[in-house]
Structures are given as C-alpha cells and as structure tokens.
Amino acid sequence: MENFDMELFVRALGLSFVLEGILWAGLPGLVKRACEELAKRNEAYVRASGIVSLLLGIGICLLVTL
C-alpha cells in the first residue's frame, strides 16, 4: 500500500466542506426543499442513492489517478 498523504486527505475534506457550504449559503431554500423531499423517501431509495453517489465518487477518484 502506498503512503497515505494526510495533507491531501485534509485538503480534500476541506474542499468537500467548501462545496457543501456554497450550496447551503447560496441556495438555502433549495437545499431545505431537497432535504424535505429526501425525508419523504423510503430508506431503500435513500440507501440506493447513497450507493450510487459513493460509486460515482470512487469512479471519479480512479479516473483521476489513471
């Protein structure tokens, strides 16, 4: 296993907070409505959406490393 780059990990984590914050700060009404819609969905739908998002994220990371 390659060496884990902690600095890169912390930067990526920070970037995810920045991107999340842009949505919450810039479009609070839209995010609030999206959360309300998500609360109406069943757990299987939410879980499937999470898995798809996870796989897309892994795919993007793999593409960048190639």
ZIQUILIN-V626538 format. One record per residue. RES is the residue in one small letter. SS is DSSP state (h for helix, s for strand, l for the rest). PHI is phi as a letter, one per 30 degrees, with the letter a starting at -180 (none if undefined). Layout:
res=RES ss=SS phi=PHI
res=RES ss=SS phi=PHI
//
This chain:
res=m ss=l phi=none
res=e ss=l phi=d
res=n ss=l phi=d
res=f ss=l phi=d
res=d ss=l phi=c
res=m ss=h phi=d
res=e ss=h phi=d
res=l ss=h phi=d
res=f ss=h phi=d
res=v ss=h phi=d
res=r ss=h phi=d
res=a ss=h phi=d
res=l ss=h phi=d
res=g ss=h phi=d
res=l ss=h phi=d
res=s ss=h phi=d
res=f ss=h phi=d
res=v ss=h phi=d
res=l ss=h phi=d
res=e ss=h phi=d
res=g ss=h phi=d
res=i ss=h phi=d
res=l ss=h phi=d
res=w ss=h phi=d
res=a ss=h phi=d
res=g ss=h phi=d
res=l ss=l phi=b
res=p ss=h phi=d
res=g ss=h phi=d
res=l ss=h phi=d
res=v ss=h phi=d
res=k ss=h phi=d
res=r ss=h phi=d
res=a ss=h phi=d
res=c ss=h phi=d
res=e ss=h phi=d
res=e ss=h phi=d
res=l ss=h phi=d
res=a ss=h phi=d
res=k ss=h phi=d
res=r ss=l phi=d
res=n ss=l phi=d
res=e ss=h phi=d
res=a ss=h phi=d
res=y ss=h phi=d
res=v ss=h phi=d
res=r ss=h phi=d
res=a ss=h phi=d
res=s ss=h phi=d
res=g ss=h phi=d
res=i ss=h phi=d
res=v ss=h phi=d
res=s ss=h phi=d
res=l ss=h phi=d
res=l ss=h phi=d
res=l ss=h phi=d
res=g ss=h phi=d
res=i ss=h phi=d
res=g ss=h phi=d
res=i ss=h phi=d
res=c ss=h phi=d
res=l ss=h phi=d
res=l ss=h phi=d
res=v ss=h phi=d
res=t ss=h phi=d
res=l ss=l phi=d
//
